Amino acid sequence: MKPIEFPKTDKNPAVAAILSSFFIGLGQAYNGEIAKAVIFLILYAISIFLTFFLIGFVTTPILWLWSMVDAYRSSQKINQAGAASQLPSDASPSSLVMNVQVRE
């Protein structure tokens, strides 16, 4: 029996950023980067703990914004990598360049 293959879908950068704005690491999980999502959660927990020492009031918003920006950029990179992998296997760089003829 042949395994079921799910079609690869593009990741929407806006959705990834919005998910990270709701809960830190959720955008990374949406992008399939589970390890990175867990790292963001651990850093967020440490940052929340640091609010007892006042430094967390600086680090928590920075980490939250960084999570959103990272989710957005990662989804763009994932989409670019997916687009590059959809090129024909026999495509060479010279075959992808348009032929332009200059008339004199």
NORKA-V700337 format. One line per field, one symbol per residue. phi: phi as a letter, one per 20 degrees, with the letter a starting at -180 (. if undefined). burial: # if it has 9 or more other C-alpha atoms within 8 Angstrom, else .. A space follows every 50 residues. Layout:
# NORKA-V700337
phi: ???
burial: ???
This chain:
# NORKA-V700337
phi: .effdeffdfeegfffffffffbfnffffgfnefffffffffffffffff ffdmfffefffffffffffffffffffffffffffefgfefdgffeefec ddee
burial: ..........#.#.#######..########.#..###.##.##..#### #...###.##..###.##########.##..#.................. ....
